[in-house]
Amino acid sequence: MDETNETVLVTGATGQVGRHVVAGLLDAGVAVRALTRDPDTAGLPGSVDVVAGSQLDPAGLARQLDGVSAVLFMLPDFDLDTLTASVRVIGERVRHVVLLSSGAVRDDVSTRDQPGPIAHAHAAVEEAIRATGVSWTFLRPYGFAANSLSWAPAIRSRQPVTAVAPEVPTAPVDERDIAAVAVRALTEDGHDGARYELTGPELITPARQLEIIGEVTGRHVPWKEQPVEEWARSLLGPETPDEVIAGMVADLTDREPARTDTVAHVTGRPAHPYRDWVEAHTHELTGPLPPVSRTTDVGYVLVSTWRVADTGSQRAAAAAAIDEWRDRPWPTGLLAHSVLLGTDGHTLVHYSQWTGEEALETFRSTGRDARNDTIDGAVPGIERLDAVGYRLYREAVPDRPFEPGAVVLVSFRTDAAATGERFVDELIRRHPVTTGAPAPEGMAGNHFHIAVDGSRMLNWAEFTTVAAHERVVAEHLQADDDVPQLVERTPGLEAVGFQRFVPYRTVYGPPAR
């Protein structure tokens, strides 16, 4: 093609692949028109012509094709009559169509005999595109790495992930690689009539994928197996004929796993391995909270507190702190850094996990001042209140875990580490996790830290919401209740108070080796 003075229309422009295609086209100097149902919420760059429309509205689609030379077409659903009508509209108006098809499509069988509804629908649209006579390229990705996002709710709530065929290897493909191939096909000559089968660079089982997520994020990610037949029926519906279910099961379990080098061949660079994809999606997989229970490689936890003038400055400071980690070389020994926002609108807490105090001291002597200067330049007036080093001592996490939405930091001064440890031991002895008594509604767990110098004890207490903690305080933490009485009776222990926070974000470094 090589005619970058004309416009490329991207359907599905706000999706996982579409956003990367838009970015890649802009980088190539190509004018982009993005088709989306709701332009006001698209969140695309200002240079993009964002228009309202859908692949399921042929008449509306026709109005958006003026000046368009090529189209990236995706299937929003399997309404084949309407999709075929839209394909005819496109074929009458543009020179080239790139279809995001499916690796499930087989060229050795007819459209009618394709193995399952996904293959059938994409094969039917491929057939419709060929029938228009337009120049075409078909992208046939196999399993998306992004399918792992379906595990996120279980990972965030610390429940076992349901894995289908956990020991059957696949080569999950990164959406960035699909987009990179699409951009080449949309902007270069030499891709007419190509059927590009796209995979990642490595064969890897779901069980190993979960291990990698755990390695990158410092979490233990347990899993349980879901029968393949049950999984297939959950996707296709309870009324699906048994032979269709059997075909989908066989396609997953009996078919030789595919791995291609197409991404490298088309783009000139290797495809992203699965670990790269996980590192780019830690926030979506695990949420904003840190892996507090991470103990195998964490030797030192630094908890530091900042104070700013107002809520706007609070969020700006949090964003600047996170962005600085992305913009500078990652410090050796820093495993994860989390930011929490105080509900007072002024306070920020940073919870950073290091391999050891020596690694932190090296960073302090070589990189901290430059980092702080940049943050202060972006958000003037930050007051750095204190920074205390801790080690995680013990935890009390219920068997019915769920994703916390609030963290309460409860602080105590101690005359020695042993004082804090004795107090924690007694708290856990009385804790519902130990006694079997019903836990207060909305309480997710407690993670007790002892200061390295023995001067503090910190309870990282997780709750579903701030309101849940407010109820616990009102119903269980009055002066004559059990825990306040225990505080009064513990020599060498002084309650400092508590602060409520909501999680902002966690960023991760490479796992310790």
Helices and strands as residue ranges (DSSP letters): E 7-10, H 16-27, E 31-36, G 39-41, E 49-52, H 58-63, E 68-73, H 80-91, E 96-100, H 117-132, E 135-141, G 145-151, H 152-156, E 161-164, H 175-187, E 194-198, H 206-217, E 223-226, H 228-236, H 242-253, H 262-267, H 274-280, H 282-286, E 300-307, H 311-327, E 334-342, E 347-354, H 357-366, H 368-378, E 383-396, E 406-414, H 417-430, H 432-435, E 443-451, E 456-463, H 466-476, H 482-489, E 493-508
